[in-house]
Amino acid sequence: MQTRGTFALALAAIGVLSLAACSTAPTQPVPGSSQPAPSGFLKDYSLLAPDADTPGYRHYMAPGVNAGQYRSFIVDAPVFIINTQGVYDALSPDRLQEISNYYVSRLAAALGTHYRVVQKPGPGVARLRIAVVGLVEAGPQLKIRDLVPAKALFNVARMAVDETPHALRMSIESEARDSQTGKLLGAAVDSRQSRTTVSGRDTPPSDDQVHALVDYWVARFVARLDRANGYPTAADE
């Protein structure tokens, strides 16, 4: 029973990994009061349950999913869902493409050790889908400076100058589905914040901030998947 649950959790967390055990981890949870509203990317948010060990992380695991049942994965490029209420500048397409490419390449590489990344549906193939639903800059006291928003996280032309350090906060919604039937295997929402900061609101988030968040989610997913399939992980060694 524990093995089945762990595997389902891994699928539900398509990007949510166990680097957090280290006190020097480059990311940290976001307070529950700062979670973004559901975007509509997932079909049923009522299935999600909070995780007692990880603030800001809610997940669902489908009953009857067994370890070893899915060993091949289709990795979809991330979807970016940005709040455009009001007059905001558009996000840079080049920067969004870089984030998308980085996520896909990192997840594919991490899965490649013990699993297969494929392009076509088939038996034992799960499709991994993820949406970036929140991009927020937060000040030193974790006060939101820009609400999700496109208001130019990646545009250096800001309306106001603030030289205090700012961290990048990112929220995701994710799911895994059977590639043939479309059956939901697991789903999750999660919010993390980078521990590194940039100075001033006229400075766009650094690659280090973005990559640290992506690396965390990729690593956590693969570590839980490995543990469910009997492979040793860094936490087990």
N, C-alpha and C positions, 0 to 999 in steps of 0.2 A: 504493500500500500504506500509506503513512504517513497519507494522508487518511482511509482507511477506519478505521485504528486509532485515529486521533484522535477521529473521530466516535463510535466505539464506546466509547471511554473517556469521552466526554462523557455518553453515556447511562448508563454504569456509575456515574458519579459524581453522579448526580442532585442534587447539592447540594454539590459539592466544588470550589471556584473559585480563581482565580489572583490573589487579592488578596495572597497571601502573599509575593509578590515584594517588597513594600514592608516595610522594616524596622520601620515603625511600625504594621504591621497589628494590628487589635484582637484577633486570636486567635493561638494558637500550637499546634503539634502536642502530642499527649500521648505520653509515653514508651510504647514497645511493651509493657513489663512491666505497664502499667496498663490494658491493653485489657480491656473486659468480655468475658465468655464469650458465645458465640453464643446468640441468644434463640429461634431457631426461625422467625423471620420469613422468612428466606431458606430455600429448599429444599435448596441444596447449597453448603455453605461450602468444600468442597474445590476448587471452581472458582476461588476468589479467590487472587490472587497479590499479594505486597507491591510497593509502589512505591518505587523507590530514592530518589526525590526528595522523598517526603512520608512521614515517619514516622507510623505509626499508620493509614495508608491502604492498604487492600487492595481489589483490583478484578478484575473479569472482563469481557471483551468477547467477544461472540459473533462467530464468523467469518462473513463474507459480508454484513455490514451496511455499506451504502455511504452516503457523504455525500449529503444531499438526499433520502434515502429517506423520512425521517420529518420532516415540517415542521408537524405538528399534534400537540398533546399534551393528554391528559386528566391533570389534576393531582389526585390523591387527597389527602384530608386526612391528616395524619400519624397513625400509630398510636403510642400510648404503651405500652411494655411495661416495667413496673416490678417490681423484685424485692420481693416481699412476704413473704419468709421471716422469721419472727419477728413481733413485734407492732409494727406501724408505723401511724402516722396516715395517713389518706388524703390524697392530693394534692388541692389545691383544683380543683374542676371548672372554675371561672371562669378560673383562671390557665392551665390546660391548653387551654381553648378559645381564650384570647387568643393563645397560642403557635401553635396550629393555624391560626387566622385570619391571623396575621401571615405565617406561612410560605406559605400558599396565595396570599395577596394579593401578596406580594413576588415569588414565582416567576411568577405569572400576568402581573404588570406587566413583569418582565424579559423574558419570552418574547414579549410583545406587540409588541416592536419589529420583529422579523423573522419571527415564527411566529404560529400561531394556537393559542389555548387553546379546546378544544371540550369538549362534554359527552357526546358519543356516539361509540362505536367506528366505525371506517371505514378505508378504504385509506390508508396513509401516516400513521396515527394511532398514537402510542405512549402507553402508560399509565405514568405516573411514580408510584411508590409509595415511601414512606419510613416508617421506624419510629424513634422515639426510644427507644433501648434502655438508655441510661445517663444518669443525672443525678447528678452527684457534686460535692461541695464539696471543694476542695483547699486546704491551707495553703500558706504561702510557700515551703516546700521541696518542694512538689508531693506531699505526703503526703495520702493519702485520709483525710478526716475522717468522711465518711458514705459507705458503699458503696451505690451506686445508690439510692438509696433514698429512697423514698417517705418515709422517716422525716422527712418534713416539710421538704423543701426549700422548700416554699411555705407552710409553717406556722410562724408566728413563735414558737410555744411549743416551745422546745428544752429538752432535759433537762440540758444543761450550758452554762455561759456561757464563751465564749472570744472575747476582743476582738481577736485577731490578724486581719489581712486574709485573706479567703478569696476564691478565684476559682471561677467556675463551670465545670465540665467536663461536656461533653455528648457522647454517642456516638450514631451513627446507623447503621442498615442500610438500604440503598436498592436499588431495582431499576427497570429499564425493560422493559416487555413490549409486544409487538405487541398492539394493542387487539382485533384480531379473532381471531387464532390463539392468543394467550396465550404465544407463543414468547418465551423470555428473550433480551433484547437485550444487557443488561449488568447488573451488580450491583456493589455496593461496600459496604464498612464503613469508618467513619472516626471518629476521636475528636479533638476540639479543646477548647481551654481559653481562656477569656476572659483578656485581659491586665488588664482592670479588676477591681477587688476591692471587696468590701463588708467592713465591720468588724464582727466578732462573729458567732458562730454563731446568735445570736437574730435576725439580720437576713436576710430572704429574699433570694434573688438579684434583682438589679435588672433592669428592662426592658432597660437598655443591655447588660448581660451576655448576656441571652438573644438579643436582636436582633442583636448582633454575630456570634454563632455562626451564626444563621440566614442573615444577610446574606452571610457568607463562603461557605456551601454553595450558596446560590442563585447568587451571582455567578460562582463557579468553573464551575458547570455551564453557564451560559449563555455564558460566555466561550469555553469549549472547543467548544461547539456552534457558535458564531459563527465561530470560527477554522476549523472543519472545513468550513463552508459558504462560506468565502471572504469573510466580513465582517471588517472591521478591529476589533480589540479595543483596550482601553486599553494593554495591554502591547505592542501592535504599533505604536502611534503615537509 
